[in-house]
Amino acid sequence: MATIDIYDLGGKKVGSFDLADEIFGAVNEDLLWEAVKHYRAGQHRGTHATKARWQVSGSGKKLWKQKGTGRARIGSIRSPLWRHGATVHGPTPRSYDYSFPRKKLLGALRSALAAKFADGKLTVVNSFELKDAKTKAFREALDALKVEKTVLIVEAPNAANRNLELSSRNIHGLELIAGNEVHPYHLLKYDRVIFSHPAIEKLQLTLKDSLPKRQRKAKEEGAKKASAAPRKRARHEKAAEVA
């Protein structure tokens, strides 16, 4: 089982946290791509529109008679063939969102966390408790944590930390989000991710409960075998001593 160091806002190590292998293990890049594609599709506003024939301004009167003029036949000035006319089969306002299985989304979240941990871009702090709502003080804390580029701050879901909100909202390249709203897109978008200890602890428990039954069963069987192995060795050693 891997571990990650816990720091305070001064950049000093104050402890460590055990990371579950089933959460911070393998990275599924295909699943990450699907999750990011789904998120970006949901963010698409879809307000594009063009005017159909009935929406274009202009008279619907036939401009000249059908035959005898030597000119092409025309029925209306709003024809798509004419300048300032209508658009044929143009885009209309619609939603680009589509359904995405929750199990796949949680699997992508596990992969995103594993990728950040493998790259050394995941940091855990004991808490984000700030005495005052000062942007300068929080910027100094980020510098102590060696944040050089963009950063995602993840706080516990029900933590009412007003000082953190006020201190971080004016820092360029920083986003503050609750632990229950983290998406794989957020983790991949920012260079560094900083979790509070309660936030990552709660998220790890949630992701553990969402594991497939087959994977949880295999994990339990492996733990049982590991605990039973020393007993068998002890019995064989006693038998050898008696013999």
N, C-alpha and C positions, 0 to 999 in steps of 0.2 A: 504494500500500500504506500503510495507516494504521500509526501507531506509538503506543505507550503508554509513559509514563514509569515508571521503576523507582525505588522509594524504599527507604531503610533504615528500621529501626524508630524512628529519631529524626525521621522525616518529611522527610529531606533527599533530593533527587534524586541518584541515583548512576549513572543510565544510562537506556537506552531499549530497547524490544523491538518488533520488527516483527510486526504482526498480519496474517494472511492474509486477503485480501478474501473468499475463498470461505467462511471460517469466521465472520468478524465483518462480514458483509454484510447481506443481507435478513433480515427477521424474518417468520416464518410463524406468525401468531397462532392459526390453526386447529390447526396441528400441536402448538403449545404446549398448547392446551386438551386435546387428546387425550392427551398425555403426562401432564399433571397428573391427569386423570380416571383414567387407568390406575394411576398411583402411589397415589392415594387409595383406589382400589378394593382394591389389594393390602394396604393398611393396615387395612381393615375387618376387625374380628375375626370377625364372623359367628357369635357365640355365642348369639344370640337363640333362644328356644325357648318353645313353649307346650305344655300337656299335652293329649294326645289322649284319646279316651274310655277306652282301655285303661290309661291312666296315672293317671287321677283316682281318688282314694281314695273308697270307698263301696261298698255292697253292690250286686250285680247282680240281686238278687231283684226280681221284679215286685211293685210296691207294693200294688196292688189288682187285682181281677179286671177283665177286659177290658170287660164289659158289665154293665149293671144298676145301677151306682152313680150315674149321672148326671154323672160327672166325666170329664174328658178322659182319653184313653187314654195310659198311660205304662208304659214297660218297665223303666226303671232310674233311680236317683237321679243317675246320672252323665250324664244326657242334656244336650246343649248348650243345651237350652231352659231348663234350671233353673239357679238361682243355685249357684255353686260347681261347676258342671258342666264338661264338656270344652269345648275350643275347636275350631271347625270350620275347616279349611284354614288353620291358624295357621302362623307362621314356624318353620322348623326350622334347626338349625345347618348352615351351608354356607360355602363359600369364595366370595368375590366376585372373586377374581383371575381374569384372563383373559389370553390370549396377546396380545402386542404386538410387531410386527415390529421387529427390532433397527435396521434402516435408518431407520425412522420415529423411533425413540428418539434416535438419533444426530443426525438432522436437527433434532429438537426441541431437543437440547442446543446445537447450533450457533445456533439462533434465540434461545435464552435468553442465551447469551454475547453475541450481537450486541445484544440488547435492553439488557443491563446496560452494555455499552460505550457505546451510544448515549445512555443516560441519565446517563452520567458516574459510575456507581456501581461501576465495576470498578477495582480497585487491584492493583498488583503490587509486591511487596517482594523484595529480593535474597535474603533468607533469614529464617527464624524462629529463628535461633540465640539462645538465652537463657543467660546465665551461671548463673542460679539459678532455681529454681521458685518465683517470687514473683508472686502475683496482682496486687499493687499495681504492680509494675514493668511488667507486661504491660498493665495498664489505662492506664498513662501512655503506653505505646507506641501504643495504640489512639487515645488522645486526640491524640497527635502526628500520626496519620494521619487525623484529623478524622472519627472514627467517633462518631456521635451517637445512632444507634438500633441496631437489630439488625444483626448481622454474621455472615457465613459465612467461616470460615478454611479454606483449602484448602492442604494440604501435599502434598509429593511422596509417591507411593505407598509407597516402601520406606524412607522417612525415619523412623528410630527417634528421635523427638524427645520424650523423656520430660518434659523441662522445659516444653515447650509444652503438653503434655497436662495437667500439674499446674497450670500457671499460668492456663489458660483454662477449666477445668472449673467454677469457681465464679462465673464472670461471667454475669450474667443477659442473655439475648438473644443469646448467642454459641453457635455450634456449630462443632466441629472435625471435618473430614472429609478422607479421603484423595482424591487426584486421580482415582483409578480408580473411585471410588464416587459421583462427582458426578452428580446427577440434575437435569433441568430444574426439578423441583419445589423443590429446595434453592435454586437460583439465584433463583427468583421469590419464595420465601418470605421471604427476608431483604433488608433495605434495602441493605446493602453487601456486596460480595464481595471478599475479599482473597486473592490467589493468591501463593504463593511462585514465584520465577522458574523453578525446575526443574519445578514442578507445571504451570504454564500452558504451558511449552515442550513437555512430554511430552503434555499433553492436545491441543495444537494439532497435533502430529504424528499422533496417533491419529485425530483427526477428519479430517485431510487424507487419510489412507489409507482412510478409510471413505466418501469421496465417491463418488457414482455414476460409472461409467466414462465416460458421456457428458459429464459435467461436467468430469472430469479431462482428457479428450481435448480439449474445447473450450479449456480453460486452456492446455494444451501448444501447441495450434495458434496461440492468440493470442500466446504468448511467442515462437514461431518467426517469426510475421509481424512482431512488433515488432523482433526482432533483424535481420531481413532488410531492413527498410525503409531504414535508413541506408546499406546497401551499394548499393541501387538508386539512391539520390539521389547518392551519390558517383560512380557510373558516369555518370549523366546530366551531372553537372558537368564531369567529365573530357571527355566528348564535346563539350560546349559550348565548352570551352577550345580543343580541337583545331580545331573548326569556325571 
